[in-house]
């Protein structure tokens, strides 16, 4: 990180223990231990110098403890840091604390107050917009889930085709359509104990024996086989619904 950032907490200039650990090349857990030793030794007198809080790790998204400290807290903590680079960082932090404290002690003009209030309103509007967008997205996903679950066998071929096409587009394009169909037929064979491909072969053979022309036989597909059995229709529709939810598709 190697940044120097002084922020404001309860009207005081503060710096985080994580930044201190990074800049002074310390393990953060060791910095935390040193702060807790200070708090334990100084008891209540040092408490206002440190503010315990948490941060969310960017990789595992878990919360971990950290401390914010004012100038006095920083002074106590950094007192034991030695070396040329440590001295340079101490000086930089002292200068940064001085600058932030000058800003905090300087009365704001009416224009600055208005600008700060306007910025707060902008941030508030952004938060409301973000919340509204998340709620809209959640509603659409929920409605999509309901639509998928409520699909009936009455127009199953059209619904199945539409869902498979949407899944393919979710994965990146219609090139994925064959993969999705293969997955759906494989699941149907496993769950229903059938061999749809073999049934298709047998159906074409019977049609050939009955004199049906080859062009008509070649147009048959797995859906024609599934459509002959009500249980297969219901089973296949259930499988495609599950796949639609799996691939995050809203009907």
N, C-alpha and C positions, 0 to 999 in steps of 0.2 A: 504494500500500500504506500508506505513512505510519504504520506501526506501529513500536513499539519493543519488541523481544522479545529478551531475553537467555536463552540456553540453556546447557546444561552439556556440556562435551566434555573427556574425560580428567581430570575433577575440577576443571576450570576454567570460569569464566563466559566465554562466547564470543558473538559476534554475526556474522552473515553479511555478506559483501561486497555481496550484492544489497540487503539492507535498508539498508546504509550508502548505497549509490548512490541508492536511492529517497528516503530522508529528506533527504539533502544535495543532492538534485536534480543528480546526476551520471550520466553514461552508465556502465553497469556495466563495459563494456569498458575505459573510462578508469580506473575504480577498480582493475580487475585489473592494468592496466599499472602503476599506482602501487605496488601491492603487490609486483609482480615487481621493480620498481626497488628497493624497500626490501630485498627478499630478496637481490637481486644486490649491493647496496652493503654490507649488513651481513653477507653471507655466512652462515656457520653460526650466528652469534650471534642472528639474528632468526628463524631457522627455527621454534623452539618457540612463537613468537608467532602463527604462521599455520598453518592446517591446510587443505591443498588437498583439495577434494571436488567432487562434481558434483550437479546437480539436473536434474529432468526438466521441460521446458517444458510447461505445461498444454495448449497448442494443437497443436504439431507432435509432441509426445511424444518429442523428442530430448533427449539428455543434453548439458549444457553445464557448463563449469567454474565454480566459485565458491570462495571462501575463507571459513573461519571464523577469527576472530581473538580473542585474549584482550584484556584491558585494555591491555597494553603495545603490542600490535599496533594496536589502535584508536587509541591515543595517537599513535603514529608516523604512521599514515595520516591522521588528522584534523588533525594539526598544521598542515597547509597550507591547510585549509578556512577561509575568512574570511567575514565578513559577520555581521549581527545574528542572522539565522535560524540560521546555522551555529553561532554561539556558544550559542544556546538549545538546539540539538540536542546539542552537546557536553556541556552541563550535565546534560541529561536522561539521556544515556548514562552519564555518571559516576555519577549517582544510581542508575541501574539496575544498573550493575556493582557498586556498593557493596551494594545490597540482595541481589543474587544471591550475592555472595561471603560475605555474612553467613549466608545460608541454607546454603551449602556448608560453611562452617566450623563451624556449630552441630551438635554431635553429635545424632544422631537417637535419640529415645526408643524403648524396646522396642515400644511401640504403633505408632510411625511405621514402624519396620522391618517389623512384621507387616503394616501397611497397604500398604506399598510392595510387599512380597512377594505379598500378595493381589492387588494390582492387576496385577502382572506375570503372575500365573497367569491372571487374567481376560483379559488381552491375548493370552496364549499360547493360551488356549482359543478366542478369537475367530479367531486366525490359523489354528488347526487346523480350525475349523468352515468358514472361508472356503475353505481348501485342499480340504477334503472336498466342499464344495458344487461347486467348480469341477471336481473329478474326476468327481463324479456327472453333472454336466452334459455333460462331454466324453464320458463313457461312453454316456450316452443319445443324444447326437448321433451317435457312432460306430455304435451299435447301430441307430439309425434309418437311417443311410446304408447299412448292411449289409442291412437289411430292404428298403429301396428297390431296391438293386441286385439283390437276389435274387428279385424279383418275377418270376413266370413267366407265360406266355401262357394258362395253363389257365383262370384266372378273371380274365381281363384287364379285362373291363368293370367288375366290382365294384371291383377295385384302382384302376383309372384314376379312377373316380368318387370314391372315397374320397380319393385324393391331390389331385384338383382341389378338393374341398371343403376339405381342410386348408390348401391354398395360399390359397384365398379367405379363410379365417378368419385366416390369418397376415397377409394384406394389410388386414384390417379388417372382413370380413363377406362374406356371400354375394352382395352387389352386384358383387363383383369376379369372380364365377364366369364370366360371359359373356366378359369380357376374357381370362381364362385359356384358355377353350375356343377362342376365336378365335386366340389366340397358338399354341396347340398344333396346330390345323388348318393354320394358315399355315406353320408349320415342317414339317409333314408334306408339304404340297404342294411346298415348296421342296426338301426332301431326297429325296423319293420320286418327284418328277416327275409328280405326279398333280393332279387337280382334284376334290377330294372333293365339293364342292358340286355340280359338274356331274354327277358320278356319281350323286348322290342324286336329282337331277332326272330323269336318264335311268331310274333304277330305278323311280321313281314312275310315269313314263310307260309303262314296260313292264307294270307291274302294272295300270295302268288299261286297257291294251290287252287284258289277260288277264281283265278283268272284276272286279278286286279293288275293293271299295268304297272311297270317298274317305276315310272315317274311319280305315280301316286304313292307307291310304297316308300320311295326314297324321301318323300316329304314328311313321313312319320318321324316323331322324336319321342324322347322320354316322357314329355308331358302328356302325349297321347296315351301312353301306357298307364301313367298315373291316373289319368282321367277316367279309366275304366273301373277303378276301384275306389269306392267312397272312403274307405279307411286310409288308403294311400294318399288321397287328396288331403284329408284332415292331418295326417302325419307329416306330409310334405309342407303344407301351409304352416304348421307349427314350427318346423325346422327353419323355414325361411324367415319367419318372425324372429326366432332366436338369433339368427345370423344378422338380421337387420339391426337388432339391439346391440349385438356384439360389435358391429362395425360403425355404430353411432349414426345410423340413418333414421331420419324422421320422415314418416310417410307424408 
